[in-house]
Amino acid sequence: MKRLLVFLRQEIYFIFFTWYIFVWIPLTLVFIFLGTRIDILLGLHKFIPRPYNILFFAFFISMGVIIVLWSYSYLVFEGRMKKPTLYFGQTEKLVKVGPYSIVRHPAVIGKLFSVIGLGFLFQSFTFTFIIIPILFVGSIIDKMFREERQLTKKWGKEYIEYRKSTPMIIPKIKRRD
């Protein structure tokens, strides 16, 4: 019950939803619009016909939402996060379990899957295969040069050791002998 109350705290929703409603969703829609217009100009529109685009959308958006919720739940419950962002260093404990034992930034993978799903839904080749990879690289650069520095500053040697043993985005495939 206590975990549920922590998750239902008002400031978590305020920051999370205002950031998404007023920044990420409108920005994503602008990029989708631009991508679909470029597709029309280049004759690339509707690269995957209906209903296949809906199936790809459903798969990618579902996987993305599951990964993001899984990641944030570990930040809230294991790290005792106060606000849904690492930029402000709001976890009381460095989370190295669950999805964070696989990669250092699992929510980025979830968000990537979600926007790829939107690319399929809107049947935009340019958005899916040109705009998203450019934005993804920008997100990785941001993680490398801003967020990881802040995490190193906050957690010190513990984060440096975690960073050495856990890949940033692409999980390691472990060989079984």
Secondary structure, 3 states (H helix, E strand, C coil): CHHHHHHCCHHHHHHHHHHHHHHHHHHHHHHHHHHHHHHHHHCCCCCCCCCHHHHHHHHHHHHHHHHHHHHHHHHHHCCCCCCCCCCCCCCCCCCCCHHHHCCCCHHHHHHHHHHHHHHHHCCCHHHHHHHHHHHHHHHHHHHHHHHHHHHHHHHCHHHHHHHHHCCCCCCCCCCCC
